[in-house]
């Protein structure tokens, strides 16, 4: 659910601060209702794309050490209720792995997929 929400928000819909309250545009709400009509318990969260140098040092070190043969294709953070969760998508020629960290010190595999072989 969180990843789906983040995807919708990253596709061009904006969440912006208005004073002390976060406001979600009506366009974003309508698009979400259209794409996820049966969704319940919806919480809007602030999401932002980041670069690897904006990661906590432990997470950056973990990526460089454990995924040195991969390149980062997506990296973002989600802030909700005072907690920040990081998601990193790393790829090589064979695999695509989505990593998640909510403890700011280590990564866990959120999803993994094997890439289809291309004809040569």
Steps between C-alpha positions, in 0.01 A plus 500: 500500500777743590693423183186545287430832666857612446479404135185707450658797672820475295308498171458874510249564774622733766471505874581839642511662839242763581586651835529210746262266312586284201255547217445254218372654179153405383656375175714254696202383708286446188776308321557283806127422537483409130801266509438353846120507535487223762783633717423561865692644795675751274772719649671771299870518563776728386733337249810634332762371264852526635854440382728242656703765681182595692474154657605440861862383500414145616257452211741640243777274630263202484414572138863543399610188685219256423389624160824620342419317176164679466402852401234704677201568275261646758549642848242675716390558856156503656436698817196418710422546869852615576662193343697490175515190281742468209447300180777425250465316172825344384555313174758306309467321168315206660305629802296789630480528879299744709649560843331657801636645822301639788768462766756733333774241543432205267312397186247221459390358166152635427467329160718322249449412137706329236524689173391331180781393274528699180565338166849555362 
